[in-house]
Amino acid sequence: MSNEIKTVAVVGCGIGRSHLIEGYVPNADKYKVVALCDLNPERLNAVADEFGIEGRYTSFDELLKTDVEIIDICTPPMVHYGQIIAALEAGKHVVCEKPLVGSLAQLDEIVAAEKKAKGKLMPIFQYRYGDGIEQVKKIIDSGIAGTPYVATAETLWKRTAEYYAVPWRGKWATELGGVLMTHAIHIHDIITYLMGPISGLFGRVATRVNDIEVEDCISASCELESGALASLTATLGSQEEISRIRLAFSNVTFESDHAPYSPGGKLWRIIPASPEVQAQIDALLKDWVHVPERFQTQMARFHDALMGRGPVPVTSADSRRALEIVTAFYHSSETHTEVRLPIAPDHPKYKSWVPAQFRKEAAQ
Ligand SMILES: NC(=O)c1ccc[n+]([C@@H]2O[C@H](COP(=O)([O-])OP(=O)(O)OC[C@H]3O[C@@H](n4cnc5c(N)ncnc54)[C@H](O)[C@@H]3O)[C@@H](O)[C@H]2O)c1
């Protein structure tokens, strides 16, 4: 069947509800959500009633015994690792929210499980999708942009005590990290997606905005494998929320739309070095076909991959790169040294970046 409808179970009814609204409902020709799972029956029933979903589970293990094809994990971060492994072992395809897992060691175990599994795994990085980033990616991949010079990435968001009232947030044992893991991870992924891998990072982390264990302000200076440089800054204490990415290449400078939660959606400023470069860009983008933003396109492309019509759009290798940045930040900030990437199993923070005083709790 060329356009087979795949069955999905969404686990976790917080952002899971957005996966339904933005990801599965607009792709009703590709997916049918047949089940929901949440430990909280009230939340479960409210979302299941809203979307008319009959399968309702408060037990993940019971859900895995059903014949649903895709398990979409939208639970808090500390739960992801166990649920991904169990779902892959049960022969399911797996979609999982960021941050995928809590260390590079766990990430590499996921990669090993994936190799043995029947199903495919797609981590979520929905900020990559939409006309803005898609056009920039196309121009860069075509070679028109030229040599990368510098990138700046700013994740300037606002989170208050109300946000941290949810018990799993703000703690090492459950959130597994702070603004680096939960918020800026999207924007940092876009930097490597568009400009290539980071080879060295000197970073600092601090907790200044909220009364939490994990960091809420970060800043780093990076070298990319291409030789380009990048600066990464994030805070949860910005009174105006923006995500801003600016990329300078030899032939083109790009600047993102500043929409905090969808920097890919609207068109970016594309500033050419000359009329000739502009003409090349115009020719490249001449027959542009609209790319819906966020989950709609990520889920549509996952379906293409399941149908054998393309690669999995976001992979565990992408998650590894994102978690290397996190690992490097924590180590660099603690030791005041530059960290070289990629990070191998002999790195002191390969198994965990959780500070020693919180480590016992995180391991429980
Ligand atoms: N991609 C994005 O833009 C985005 C946005 C928000 C959150 N997230 C990520 O999504 C994940 C969930 O965040 P959230 O804000 O929706 O959290 P949340 O607390 O609002 O919702 C999580 C839900 O999971 C349920 N749950 C917890 N453990 C469970 C288990 N073992 N089995 C079944 N259900 C369980 C909880 O009862 C809760 O209803 C986190 O990893 C977060 O970082 C991503």
The ligand as an SDF file (V2000), in Angstrom:
LIG
                    3D

 44 48  0  0  0  0  0  0  0  0999 V2000
    9.0150   19.8310   21.5360 N   0  0  0  0  0  0  0  0  0  0  0  0
    8.5370   20.7920   22.3100 C   0  0  0  0  0  0  0  0  0  0  0  0
    8.3790   21.9260   21.9110 O   0  0  0  0  0  0  0  0  0  0  0  0
    8.1580   20.4710   23.7310 C   0  0  0  0  0  0  0  0  0  0  0  0
    7.3340   21.3320   24.4600 C   0  0  0  0  0  0  0  0  0  0  0  0
    6.9780   20.9720   25.7620 C   0  0  0  0  0  0  0  0  0  0  0  0
    7.4820   19.8130   26.3160 C   0  0  0  0  0  0  0  0  0  0  0  0
    8.3240   19.0100   25.5910 N   0  0  0  0  0  0  0  0  0  0  0  0
    8.8820   17.7820   26.1600 C   0  0  0  0  0  0  0  0  0  0  0  0
    7.8240   16.8320   26.2650 O   0  0  0  0  0  0  0  0  0  0  0  0
    7.9870   16.0580   27.4420 C   0  0  0  0  0  0  0  0  0  0  0  0
    6.7410   16.2040   28.3100 C   0  0  0  0  0  0  0  0  0  0  0  0
    6.6210   17.5480   28.7030 O   0  0  0  0  0  0  0  0  0  0  0  0
    5.1920   18.1940   29.0850 P   0  0  0  0  0  0  0  0  0  0  0  0
    5.4140   19.6480   29.2090 O   0  0  0  0  0  0  0  0  0  0  0  0
    4.1370   17.6990   28.1690 O   0  0  0  0  0  0  0  0  0  0  0  0
    4.9930   17.5460   30.5310 O   0  0  0  0  0  0  0  0  0  0  0  0
    3.6460   17.3880   31.3560 P   0  0  0  0  0  0  0  0  0  0  0  0
    4.0220   17.1540   32.7610 O   0  0  0  0  0  0  0  0  0  0  0  0
    2.7000   18.5110   31.0260 O   0  0  0  0  0  0  0  0  0  0  0  0
    2.9820   16.0770   30.7200 O   0  0  0  0  0  0  0  0  0  0  0  0
    3.5710   14.8170   30.8640 C   0  0  0  0  0  0  0  0  0  0  0  0
    2.4610   13.7910   31.0420 C   0  0  0  0  0  0  0  0  0  0  0  0
    3.0840   12.4880   31.1060 O   0  0  0  0  0  0  0  0  0  0  0  0
    2.3860   11.7200   32.0750 C   0  0  0  0  0  0  0  0  0  0  0  0
    3.2740   10.6630   32.5320 N   0  0  0  0  0  0  0  0  0  0  0  0
    4.3320   10.7550   33.3760 C   0  0  0  0  0  0  0  0  0  0  0  0
    4.9430    9.5620   33.5190 N   0  0  0  0  0  0  0  0  0  0  0  0
    4.2460    8.6900   32.7450 C   0  0  0  0  0  0  0  0  0  0  0  0
    4.3860    7.3100   32.4820 C   0  0  0  0  0  0  0  0  0  0  0  0
    5.3530    6.6000   33.0390 N   0  0  0  0  0  0  0  0  0  0  0  0
    3.4910    6.7310   31.6410 N   0  0  0  0  0  0  0  0  0  0  0  0
    2.4810    7.4540   31.0810 C   0  0  0  0  0  0  0  0  0  0  0  0
    2.3080    8.7620   31.3250 N   0  0  0  0  0  0  0  0  0  0  0  0
    3.1760    9.3820   32.1300 C   0  0  0  0  0  0  0  0  0  0  0  0
    2.0090   12.7100   33.1590 C   0  0  0  0  0  0  0  0  0  0  0  0
    0.9020   12.2460   33.9290 O   0  0  0  0  0  0  0  0  0  0  0  0
    1.6830   13.9580   32.3550 C   0  0  0  0  0  0  0  0  0  0  0  0
    0.2880   14.0730   32.0580 O   0  0  0  0  0  0  0  0  0  0  0  0
    9.2810   16.5420   28.0930 C   0  0  0  0  0  0  0  0  0  0  0  0
   10.3420   15.7320   27.6690 O   0  0  0  0  0  0  0  0  0  0  0  0
    9.4350   17.9470   27.5540 C   0  0  0  0  0  0  0  0  0  0  0  0
   10.7790   18.3850   27.5090 O   0  0  0  0  0  0  0  0  0  0  0  0
    8.6520   19.3290   24.3190 C   0  0  0  0  0  0  0  0  0  0  0  0
  1  2  1  0
  2  3  2  0
  2  4  1  0
  4  5  1  0
  4 44  2  0
  5  6  2  0
  6  7  1  0
  7  8  2  0
  8  9  1  0
  8 44  1  0
  9 10  1  0
  9 42  1  0
 10 11  1  0
 11 12  1  0
 11 40  1  0
 12 13  1  0
 13 14  1  0
 14 15  2  0
 14 16  1  0
 14 17  1  0
 17 18  1  0
 18 19  2  0
 18 20  1  0
 18 21  1  0
 21 22  1  0
 22 23  1  0
 23 24  1  0
 23 38  1  0
 24 25  1  0
 25 26  1  0
 25 36  1  0
 26 27  1  0
 26 35  1  0
 27 28  2  0
 28 29  1  0
 29 30  1  0
 29 35  2  0
 30 31  1  0
 30 32  2  0
 32 33  1  0
 33 34  2  0
 34 35  1  0
 36 37  1  0
 36 38  1  0
 38 39  1  0
 40 41  1  0
 40 42  1  0
 42 43  1  0
M  CHG  2   8   1  16  -1
M  END
$$$$
